[in-house]
Amino acid sequence: MSTTTTTTTTTTTPDGVTIGYSLTGAGPPLVLVHGITESRGVWDPLVADLAADHTVVAIDLRGHGESGDAGSYDSRAMADDIAAVVAELGLDAPLVVGHSMGGIVATAYAGAHLCRGVINVDQSIALGDFQELVLGAEPLLRSDAFGEVLAGLFGSMQGPLPAEEAARIGALRRPVQDVVLGVWAPLLQMVPDDLQALVDEMAAAVTVPYLALHGIDPGPDYPGWLPSVIPTATVEVWADAGHYPHLVHPQRFLDRVRSFEATLA
């Protein structure tokens, strides 16, 4: 019998970071991972439905939500945040669903830890174009205009997200300059070839089924390129759904999670 009672607690990672998370429902484990500056609360509209037949774990990654700050914010360290919670709960091979930055973290998790599959929501792992954008904005990101720059970036991507949802997500954001610069350090510090080598290494380690679900078209080459680096990957584009397709079309997303899960071994 499923339950929608939610328990909120914390664990501590091996490198000493406090990680907040919530636990809802019973059934096969499913981990929800948020985007940059956001928190586990962004998933709230979907949790009760998923918890009807899953053990749903929603995590605040380091530097976000109720979790502590850290010395490193790279994707592997954040994947280890998830691993610490999964180990604390004694869960076996979760399905990991990550949005935006969380899609990169979910990808890194799948390469380093046991899971059943990955759903990456609107996060291209071909980072070259995004690196150019971040490098172009670097002086402003390091200035007092940091918050304004981020607000403009988020506003440009929200697409048809209902106004009340946009306001709810905005209220959850924790735009900490050191955290954002730490997450984007590879984009700011690596030359393009080295960044691509890092992406290729991360992708090559992924062997589980992988659904890349995009509300913003990642480009005509992406559906062919992604399976070349992650052979188990499928790319799906929900036209004009914006950066939050899971919140613009929640029932469609819930149905897609379950149809994808039904294909897992």
Secondary structure as UniProt FT lines:
FT   STRAND          6..12
FT   TURN            14..15
FT   STRAND          18..24
FT   STRAND          29..33
FT   TURN            36..37
FT   HELIX           40..43
FT   HELIX           44..51
FT   STRAND          55..59
FT   TURN            62..63
FT   TURN            65..66
FT   HELIX           75..89
FT   STRAND          95..99
FT   HELIX           101..112
FT   STRAND          117..121
FT   HELIX           128..141
FT   TURN            144..145
FT   HELIX           146..157
FT   TURN            159..160
FT   HELIX           163..172
FT   HELIX           177..183
FT   HELIX           185..189
FT   HELIX           192..204
FT   STRAND          210..214
FT   TURN            220..221
FT   HELIX           222..229
FT   TURN            231..232
FT   STRAND          233..237
FT   TURN            239..240
FT   TURN            242..243
FT   HELIX           245..248
FT   HELIX           250..261
FT   TURN            262..263
//
